[in-house]
């Protein structure tokens, strides 16, 4: 019986500083953004957003390391690392989260191991009056 080896893609796509792309990007490999992306990004690889990188849209990937800015939701199936200079304005969905002191994000963070639903329903809690002591 033949053994099939599936190798991970070593392709690295680079959007360099000074480059601005408007539109959605889908990829199988890793992506590094040092420029500006206005649109959604979806990859099965790793996304690195450098210090000068900016994304305005949704990011879906396997792993991510953010030093720049994201305005929109980020969904990472494994590890999301927020560096000291990172700024995220949007919701985070990830399995594992690493945040350096100084990193900023505004939004909700939802962590799951992939076996749980990624959304959590909350119901209002009734406020009870304290019982009077006699």
C-alpha positions, 0 to 999 in steps of 0.5 A, spaced: 500 500 500 502 506 498 503 512 503 501 519 501 505 524 504 501 531 504 506 536 505 504 543 508 505 549 503 511 553 504 509 559 499 509 566 502 505 571 499 508 578 501 504 585 501 510 590 502 510 597 505 507 602 500 502 597 497 495 598 497 490 592 495 482 593 495 479 586 494 478 579 497 484 574 498 484 567 498 490 563 499 493 556 501 500 559 503 502 564 508 501 571 508 505 577 510 502 584 510 506 590 511 502 594 506 494 595 506 489 590 505 482 593 504 478 587 504 477 580 507 483 575 507 482 567 508 488 562 508 490 555 510 496 558 513 499 563 517 498 571 517 503 576 519 501 583 519 507 587 520 508 594 524 506 598 518 501 593 516 493 594 516 487 590 514 480 593 514 476 587 513 475 579 516 481 575 517 481 567 517 487 563 518 490 557 521 495 562 525 497 569 526 502 574 529 499 581 529 504 587 530 500 592 525 492 594 525 486 590 524 479 593 523 474 587 523 473 580 525 479 575 526 478 568 526 484 564 528 483 556 528 490 555 532 494 561 535 493 568 535 499 572 537 498 580 539 505 584 539 506 590 543 505 595 537 498 591 535 491 594 535 485 590 533 478 593 533 473 588 532 472 581 535 477 575 536 475 568 535 481 563 536 483 557 540 489 560 543 491 567 545 498 570 546 498 578 548 504 582 549 503 588 554 501 594 550 497 590 545 490 593 544 484 590 542 477 593 542 471 588 541 469 581 544 474 575 544 471 568 544 476 562 545 474 555 543 478 548 542 474 547 536 470 542 539 465 547 542 461 552 538 464 559 537 458 563 539 456 563 546 449 565 548 448 569 554 441 570 558 439 576 562 440 574 569 435 576 574 437 581 580 434 579 586 433 583 592 437 582 598 433 578 604 432 583 610 435 581 616 430 581 622 
